[in-house]
Every structure is written in structure tokens, then in C-alpha cells.
């Protein structure tokens, strides 16, 4: 009688094991086995971390094993079970069945062996039927919901606790903003300041009272040099929000700066117009903040929001430095252009307003909208339209890990009513909601596709824009991801026609566009994919945005924002309407009070921490791909990433301020914090 050895691996998470009965049915190309109970007498099966084997005998050979039907039956009480994988050793070959999911009910689960397959290549009715059933079940679990009008659609749950178990945090990764934030306040010894709510700091040196115990290499240099123009300009290239700066080809009419005003800042004996022509002028415009209401939730503290413009200059030392700042968008006599030649306090306060505005754009748009919310759209559409056997699911699933969960937590505790945004930020209390809706008009495919986004801003040339490490490292990581994705796509698709015939990938792309992005044609996101080249770029965009882009704009928050005057989350005095009256006291009264400074510091510390056992780019703890060419492609990918990390590490040894955020060995696989 033919014998089949069935090996079952249980996850190592807390509570992964089960005392329930586990039954399997092997579905072969010739016939099916009966339903077998996997049970060893006097043995506690399916314990956490266990890998156990069972013999299944049949009267005749089953043929090629096409499916494994798994069913969990209640014993004493119903409990959940996390199954990693099963293998079946048949008389002639061995099959691997990835699972990597929680089994929570008595419903049967059909597992395909680990070889990926496109929908048009499934020829038998049983495989097609189970493929459809898997997606029908997923679409019931992963619905779309409008959290706020005008936002990208999100997961159809009210609270984190309502999420399917498979996308919740495991117990090693459990993330709670409130608990992490309180832990940060305790670890950073900040609790003593929190109750001094409306008390202003009296001097810049006072900020060291909450800073000195937690300074690191970068944040320490920010503390020492934050008032210097060269560090101010450097942050637009390699700080926590290196996406705002653009080459300036023409001074906007709304910006009242003239050549005469900036003459003393220009070092090449050229006029402003000539410097523009030579490509030495750059601009940062926070126009999206224009008209955004300031936080009014605290009746004791008035808060302010501005929408500044900043003109920058590449000097003869090849540094980017500011040469003019206008704090409001609308020109007028009460909206002067501030210059480096003004009084020290006038110029310093103008730069502080730019840094505060940059913080708001970074948190709400660069970080929240363009990485967190957008990756959630891709994740939901993936679960709704791509079965586990699809190669694109296998490729993307590690890069969507915990994103739905972290966003649900954020809606509960961070950006929702009375969340941390409302407590500490000038755009809290609803301003961040208005800002994000406004920013949706700028959310385009081109602006998310990294190489195109760099070209759009005129920032692609290393000669014209030196020391732009965000660009340089990002392009290397993008290239490595592209090459890996190309290996995957070209292995499974023999031509463009195969892409067009893939109904599941077409449904995935359409779901992203129609539901996730609200059918917005102006976004430029595709409604369908016509070629392998398009599919490679689309998948690369998803992976890079969830890994490299998120790392670049998330893990530098503590470095660049811990010194509160460098990134104030709120301003408590209105911007100056004329020159010559700003004093040090006015600046101190403008900066966040003691309590908000502590809230801000605790938040950026908590958000900048890597999690325990973080899977970094190129590591795939779950073996969704089993084919040898895919294993080889993964190894090449890892080797390429290691080479990039070594190059970045060697460069950083020579740098006063290292740029490490896009080193692959420090890029988590997904948006998970």
C-alpha cells in the first residue's frame, strides 16, 4: 500500500500551538485520499515550534498531489493554530505546502504546493474552483472602508481588534502607540516636565534638559549646529524629509525675492537670474499648508501654521544654503522676505518657521499618506485579488507585513480624535485631515516612482546636486529591487500576452485604482497592466515604497527632530510681519512649551526604533517561493544588497554626518512602525 509521510510545522509565536484535532486530505491527479486524523497516541501534537511527521497510507497511488485539504476540529475548546507549512513525501517525489497563517475555525483550508502558478495555467476544474473560493473568502475579510472622505480607502474595520488574525501583529511585534509613547517618556526621563504644560523654555540651552540623556551621533551634531545655514540646507538633501527640494528654473511670482536682496549671498559674481540659468538655485515650497487650520483643542494655548517658501543656493563649496525665506504665500507689505543679512534673530526665526512647516508636511504627507496609507491600499488589494499560489502574492506578501495593523493602530491612537497628533502638533485637531485631503491631488504614480520623482524635481544630476545621498542610495536600492522583480516576472510570464491574460493581476491593479485611490484618473496610476516591463515597474514601486522609501523618511526622525528647535511640532506666536523686532524671548515663546516638547520627543523616539527580530530587505523568513530559480534570484538579490550596504558603510566612514537610512541592512521589509 502506498505510504505518504506528512510533516507539519507549527509556528513559534506565543499561543501558536493547538490542542484541537488536525485532519488532512490529499488530493491527487488520480484520486483523493480519505480524511486522516493526524494524531500520535499519548503525545501532545502541534505544540508551539513543533515539526512532526505522520504516515498516511492509501490503497492506491494518488498521482501528483495537487491539493492538501487541512481542517481543524474542536476538541475540548476551540483554539487557534498557526501553521507554517506542511510537506508530503510521496513514493516518487516530495511536495512543499506553504501555509503561514492562523487557522481559527473548523472550515477546511485548501493548500496548493509551493510552486507559483498563473490563473490561466490552472487547467483542472478543482484547482480553478479552490482558487476562486480562496479569493471569495478573502474578499469577505478584506473589504474597503472610507475612514475620512477624500482619503485613500482603508481596511473595513472600526478598530484594530476587529482585524483578521493573519494581519494583526504577532506577540513579538505587538505595537501600541500609547504604551510605546509612555515607555519613551519614562526611558527618556521626561515625565517630570509633562505637567508643566504651558511653561515656556527660557533659553535654547534649556532644551538640553530633555535632550542630553538621549543624544546620538547625528542628533548631537544637530544640537550643536542647528542654527548654521549649511546644516539647515543639508537637511533638505539628507534629513528626515529629503523629498521637498527642487531645482528652481524661475522665481514664482508670489515670491517677492529680488536679485538685489540676495546679492550678498551669491558668490560667483552673477545675478540671481544668471545663477538660475546655471542651475545653482533651488526652492522648497510648503504651499499645501496654506489655509490649513491650526490646532484649537487646547483653549490655553494659541497655535499657528504658516506656508513658507525657501530659496536655496549651491555655493562655491558645493553646499546648499538658504538665501531667502518668505513665510506666507501671498505677497504683501506684512509678509517680508527674510535674508541671511537680516538680524540674527529675524533670520533664525524665519528658518525655524520653515523647519516647523517641514515637520508637518513630513508627518502628514511624506510619511503617513505616501508610505503608510498607500501601502495599505496595495496590501488590501493584494489580499482581495491574488491567491497564495500567485507569484505576485508570494513576491509582495513580505512587503505588506503588519502594514494594515500599524495603520489600524494609528487610526485608533495617533491620527484619530484625541490622538497624539491632536496633543502635540499645530496641525492636530483636524488640520492634518484637511492637509492630507489637499495632498491627495499631488499623489501621482510618477511622484511615487522613485527615479521619476527625482527627475521631476530636476535633482537627478550628481554633478549639479552633489552629496544628495538620499537620491544616490535610493537609486541603487531601486535598481536592486528592479533586478530581483525582473527575475521573478520573467520566470513566470513568457511574454506580454501572459501579463494581459492574467485576470488576477489585472483585478489587483484595477482594485488599487478604482477603490484604493478612488478612481482618480489624475493620479496617473494604471487601471491595467499591458506588458512585463510595466508589471516589473509596478511591483518595484510597491516594494520600494514599503521598504526603502519608508526607511528613508521614518528612521531619521529621532536624529533630526529630537532637538526640538530644529523641528518644532507647533509654534505659539504668529510669524513676524516686519523685520527688526524679533527677540530671543519672542523665539522662546514661539517654540513648543515644555510639555509639548516632551510629547514630541517621546513620539519621534518611539517611531524611530527598530523592532525585535526585524526582517530587513532581502530576508524572507517565510518560504513562499520554493522553485530553485527563485531561491537563486533571492540569493543574488541579497548579494547585491550587501554590496550596496558595504559601499554606503565605506562612504559614511569619511562623513561627518553619516547617511545610513537607505543602507539595505537597515531597511525593514515593510511599513510596520
N, C-alpha and C positions, 0 to 999 in steps of 0.2 A: 504494500500500500504506500502511495506517495506520502512523504512527510515534508512539512514546511515549518521552518523554525522562525517564529515571530518574536522579535526583540522590541521591547517597549522602553522608551526613555522618559522619565518624569522630570519636570523642571526642578531647579534648585531654589526657587523663590519660597518665601515663607508661605505656608499653607498650600503648597503646590500639590502635595500628595492627597490621596483619597482612600477611603475605606469602602467605596461603592464597588459594585461588580463592573468589570470591563469585558465587553464581548466584541469579537471581531468576526467579520465575514470576508472571505477572499473572493473577489470577482475576477474570474479568468476569461480568456477569449473563447474557451471551450465550454466551461461550466462554472458554477459557483460552489463554494464550499458551504457547509452548513454554518450555523451561527455557533461560535465556540466561546465558552467562558474561559477567560484567562485567569487561572487560579492555581496556586500551589498550596496544597493542604498543609495546615499548621504553619503557614508563612504569611507575614503581613506584606501583601503586594502593594506596589505603586506608592512607595514611600517617597518623600522628597529626595530628589537627586538620584533615585534608583534607576538602574539599567538592568532589566530582567528579560529572560528568554523563555518561550513556551513552545511546545511542539503541537502542531495541528496536523492531523492525518486525514486523508481523504481516500475514497475508494478508487478514484481515478485521477489522472493528472488534470489540472485545471487549465493548462495552456498558459499563455502570457498573462501575468497578473496585471489587470487594468485598473482596478479599484480596490481599496480596502475600506470596508464599512465598519466604523467604530461606534460603539454605543455604550453609554454609562447608565447602569441601573441602580436605583436606590437600594441600599442595604438597610441599615438601621435609620440613618438620617441622610438627607440629600446634602452632599458637599461637592465643592468644585474641585476640578482636577486640571493641572496644567501639563499637557502632553507636548514634549519637544518633538519627538519623531518616532516612527516605527520602521523596522526593517523586516523584510521577508526573504528568507533564504530558501529558494526553491531548488528542486533537483538539478536544474540546469543553469540557474543564474540567481543573482541577488538583487532585490529592489529596495529602494530607499523612499520612505514616505514622510516628507516634512509635515509637521503639524504646527508647532509653535503657537499654540492658542489655549485659552481656557475652555474647558468643556463644562458647562454649567447646568445642562438639562438632560433629560432622557432621550432627546431627539437624536436620531442617527446622524453621523457625520461621514461623508464620503471623502476619502483622501485619494488624490492622484499620486502616482510615483513622481519623484523629484524632477524628471525631465520636463522642461518647459515645452509648451505647445500652443500654437496659434489656434483661434477658433475654427478657421477654415480647414485646418488639418485634422480635426476630430471627425472621423467618418462614421463611427458607430453611434447608433441611437442612444445607447446607455450613457456614453461619455457626454454626448450633447445634452442629454436630459439633466444629468447631475451638474453639469456646468451652468445650465440655466437656473437650476434650483439654488445653487450656491449664491448667485447674484441676486435672485429674488429675496432670499433670506437677508442678505447684506443690505439691500435697499430698504428693508423694513427697519433695520437697526440704524442705518446711516442716512437719515433724512436731512434736508436743508431747512434752515430757520433764519429769519431776519431778526438779529439781535437789536439792531438800530436801523431805521430807514436810511438808505444810502450807503450802508456798509456792504462789503462783500458778505455773502451769505455764510453762515457758520453751522456748526453741528446742532441738530434739532434736539437739544436738551436744555432744561432750565438751569440746572446746577451740575457741578462736577460729579456728584454722587449718582446722577442719572445716566452716566456714560456706560457703554458696554464694557465689560471687564477687560476685554482684549486691548483696549486703548487707554485704560487707566494706568497710572504709574504702578510699577511693582513696588514692593515694600522697601527695596534698597534705594529707590529713586523718589519715594513719596515727597512731593513738594507742596509746601503750604506757605504762601507769601507772608501771612501774618506771623506764623511761628518762626519762619526764617528771619523775618524782619526784627522780631523781638529778640531772637538769638543774636542777631547782629548788634543791636543796641547794647546787649549785655556784654558780648565779647569785646566790643569797642569801648566799653565803659562810658556809654553816652547817657544812661538813664538819669544821671544827676542833672543833666541840662534840660530834659524834656519838659519838665514842669515850669521852666522859666519861659513861658510861651511867647510873650510879647517883648521880651527883653532883647534889645539890640546889642551886638558886639560893639566895643568901643574902639577897637583898633584891629588892623589886619593880623597882628601878632596873636590876637585872642583866638583866632581860628585854630591855632596850634594846640589849644586845649583839648580839642576833639580830634586832632589830626596826628599829633606826634606819635601816638602809640601804634599807628597803622600805616605809616608812610612806607612806600617801597621805592624801587629804583626810579620809575617813571613819575609817580605821584610826588616823590620828594623833589625831583627836578622842577616839576610844575609849581610846587610851593615856592621854590627859590626864584624862579624866573618868569612867573606868570604875567608880570607887568611888562615884560620885554616884547617889543614888536615882533622880533624874529620867532619867538615861541608862539605868539598869537597867530602868526601866519602859518607856521609849521603845522598847526592843528588842522587846518583845512585840508592838508595833504594826508596826514597820517594819524590824526586824532581819533576820537570815538565816532565822528560823523564825517568821514572823508569823501562825501558824495555831493557836497553843495557847490564847490568851486568850479567855475567855468572860465574858459578863455573869453576875454571881453574884446569884441570887434568894434563895438560902438557904444558910447556912453548913453544910457537911456535918458530920454527927455525929462523924466521925473527926477533924475539925479542931478542936483544943481552944481556939481563939481565942475570947475574950470581948470584949464591948463595953468593959469596964473596961481591958483590956490595951491597946487601940488608941485609947483616948480622946484621948491627947495628939497623935495623928496626924490626927484628924478636925477639920477647920477650920470646919465650919458650925454648931457647937454642937448637933449632932444625935447621937443614939446610933447604934451600928452597925446596929441593926435599922432605924432611920429612914433611914440612908444606903442600905441595901439597897433599901428601898421607893422611894427617889428615883432609883435606877439608877446610883449612884455607886461601887458595889463590883464588882470583877472578880476572877476566880480563874484560876489556872493549876495544873493537877493532873497530875503525872507518874506516875500510878498504874500505867501499863503497865510501869514499871521495877521495881515491887515484886516481889521474888523472883527477879530476873534475876541469874544467877551472874556474879561478877566474874572478870576475866582472871587465870588462874593459870599461864600458859605460861612466865613468867619467874620462876624459883624465887628470884631475888634481890630481887624487888620485890612486896610485897603491894599489891593494888589493891582499891578499894571502889566500890560502886554504891549509890545511895540513890534514893528515890522521893518527893521533896518535894512540898509544896503551898505555893503562894504566894498571899496575898491582896493585892489592889491597890486603890488608891483614886484616884478622879478629884478632884484638889484644886481649889481656887478659881481657880488659874491654868490649869485645864483640862489639867493634866498627869496622866499615870498614874504613880503611885509605889507602891512596896511598903510595906505596913504590918504584915505578919506572915508568918513562914515557919516551917513545921513540916517537918522533914527526913525523917521516916518517916511511913508511912500509919497505922500502929497507934498510937493514943494511949496515953500512959503517963508515969510519972514520969521515965523516962530519955529522953523524947522531948519536950523543951520547945518552946514556941513562941517563936521569936526575934523581937525587935521593934527598931524604929529607936531606941528609948530604951535599949537594952542597950549594953554597951561597944562601942567601935568595932570591935574585932577579932571579937567574938561576931557582930555583925550582918554584918560583911564576909564572914566565913567562911560564914554561912548563905546569903548571896547567891551566893557562889562555888559552893556546892553546887547551887543552882538553875541557875546558868549551865552547870555541867558536865552536869547531867541534861538540860538543854535541848539541849546538843550531841549527846548520844546519841540522843534522840528525833528530832532533825533529821536526822542522818546516816542512821539505820536506817529510819525510818518516813516522815517527810515527804519526804525526798529519794529514798532507794533504793526503798522499796516503792511509794509513791504516785505517783511520776513514772516512774522507770526501769522497774521491773518491770511496772507496769500498762500503760505504753505499749508494751512488748514484747508483751504479750498482744494488744493491738489490732493491732500490726504483723503478728504471725504469722497471726491470724485473717483479716486483710485479704489477705495473700498466698494463703491457702488457699481463700478463698471469693469473691474479687472479681477477675474478669479485667480486663485492662488497658483494655478498652473500657467498663467500668462507670464511670459518673460519680463514684461514691463512691471508687473506687480512684484516679481522677485527682485527686480532692479531697484524699485523705489521704496519698498516697504521699510527698509532700514533707515531711510532718509525722512520718513514721516513719523518715526517712533516718538511717542509721547507729545507730539505737537497738539493734537486735539485736546489732550489732557491739560497741558500747560495753558492753553487758551481758555479752556473752561474755568480753570483756577483764576486766570486773570480777570475774566468777566465777573467772577464771584467776589474777588478780593482787591483787585488792582485798579481796573478801569471802570468798574460799576459804581453805582451810587454809594457814597461814603467810603470808597476805597482809598488806597494810598495816593492815587492821583489827586483826589479831592483834598486830602490833608496837606500836601506839601507843595503843590505846583500851581503856578499862576494861571495855567490853562485848565486846572481842575474845575469841578463844579459844572461841567458841561461844555466848557470851552474846547476841551480835547475832542469831544464828539463832533462839534461844529468843524474843527480843524481837519479831522480825519475825513469827513464827508467832502470837504472842499478839496482835499488832496486826491480824492478818487479820480478827478479829472486829469491828473498827471500820472496815474498808474497805467502805464502802457507796456506792451510786450517789449518794445525797443528799450525802454528805460530799465527793464529788469534783466535783459540780456546783457551780461557784463561787458563784453567787448564793444557792443553798440552803444551802451550807456557812456562809456569813456569817450568814444568818438563824438557822440552828440554834444559833449561839453568842450570839445576841442582839446582834450587833455591826453591824447594818445602818444605824443612825441616825447621820448626821453630826453632829447636834445632841448626841446622847447620848455619842458617841465621836468627838470631833474629831481631826484630824491622823492619821487611820488611812489613810495613803496607799496601802498595800497593797490595802485594800478599794476605795478610790476609783478608783485607776488600773486595778485588776483588773476592776472592773465595766465601765469604759469599753472595755477591750480585749475583754472577753467580748461586749459589745454589738456591737462592730465585726465580730467573727468571726461572731456570730449572723446579722447582716445579710448578710454575704457568703455564708454557708452557705444562708441562705434563698433568695438569688438562684439559687444552683446547684440546690437541690432543687426549687424551683418551676418552673424551666426544663425539667427532665426528667420530673417527676411531675405529671400533670394533676389528681391528686386522691388522697385517702387510699386508694382501692381500688388504685391503681397501686403504692403502697407495699406493701400486703398481698400483691399478686401478684408482687412482686419476690422470687423464690426465692433469689437470690444474697445480697441484703441480709439476708434472714431467716436464711439459713445463717450469715452472718457474725456476726450478733448472737447467735445460739444458740451458735456455737463459742466466742465470748468467754465466755459464761455457763457453759456445760457443761464445757468443757475448761480455758480460761484461768483461770476463777475457781472451778473445782472444783464446779460445780453447787450453789453456796451460795445458797439462797433468801433467807437472812437479809441478804445483801448488797444486795438491792433492785435489782440490775442486771436489766434486762428480758431475757426469753427470746425476745421477738419485738417487732417494731415495727408499730404499727397505723395511725399517722397521719403526715402530713407534719410536723406540729408536733413529734411525738416524734423523728422522724428528724433534724430540724434541731437539736434539743437534744442528741441523742446524738452527732452529728458535731461540734457545737461543743465539747462536753465533751472529745472526743478531741483536737481541735486545741489548745484552750486548755491542757489539762493538759500536752501535749507542748511547748508553746511558752511561753506566759505564766507558767503555774504553775512550770514548771521553772526559767525565768529568775529568777523572784522568790525562789526558795529555793536556787539554786545560785550565782549570780554575786555574791552578797554575802558569801560565805564568807570570803574574804580580808579584806574590810572589817571584819567583826565578830568574826572568830575569830583574826586574826593576832596580836593582843595576847593572849598565852596565858592570863593570869589571868582574862580575860573569858569564855573558853570552854575550860576545861581538858578535854582528852580523857580524862584519868584523874585520880583522887585517890588519894594513897598513905597517908593516915591516915584512921582511921574518923571519922565525923561526931561532933561533941561530944554528950555525953549530959547535960550540965548547963551552966549559964552561969557565966561568970566565970573560966574557966581558959585560954581561948584566947589565945595569944601570937602575935606576928608570926612567930616561929620555927616554931610549930606550923602556921601557914598555909603558910609556905615549904616545910616538909616534906610538906605535903599536896599541893601543886601538882606538876605533872609535873616530872621531873628534866630535866637539860639535853638528853639525847639525845631523849627523847620530845617535848620542846618543839620540837626541830628537825624531827623527823619530822612532827609535826602542822603546823608552819608550812609545810614544803615541800609537804605534801598539799593544804592549803587554797589555797596559791598556785597549784599546778598545776591544781586543779579549777575555779578561778575565771577561767581565761584563755579568751578568745575564740580560735577557730581562724582560721587564714588563710583568706580568701575565705568567711567565714561567711555563709550565706544567712539574712537576717533576715526576720521576719514580713512577709508581703505580697509577697515576692520569690519568683518561681517560675522558676528558670533553665531548667527542662525544660518544654517546651511540650506538656504532655499534653492540655490543652484547646485546641481550635482554633476553636470557634464564636465568632462575633463577640459575641453577648450575654455569653459567659463572659469574653472579653477585656475588655469594658466593665465587667463586675462586678468583675474583678480591679483595674481602674484605680480604680473607686470605693472599693474596699477599701483600696488604697494611699493614696488621698487622705484617707480617714477616719483611717488610722493615723498619717499625717503630722501631721494636726491634733492628735491626742492627744499625739504627741511634742512638738509646739510648746507645747501647754498645760503639759505636765509640765516642759519646759525653762524656761518663764517662771516657773512656781512655784518651781522649785529655785533660781533666782537670788536669791530672797528668803529662802532657808532656810539656817540654819547648818549643818545636815546634809542634803544633798540626797538625795532618794529617786528613784533612776533605774532600778531593776531592771525595772519594768513599762513603761518607755518603749519603744514598738514598735520604734524604731530600734536598740534594744539587746536585743531578744528574738529569739534564734535560732529558726528554724522547727521544730526538733526536739530531742529529747533525744539529744545527740551528744557530751557530755563528762561 
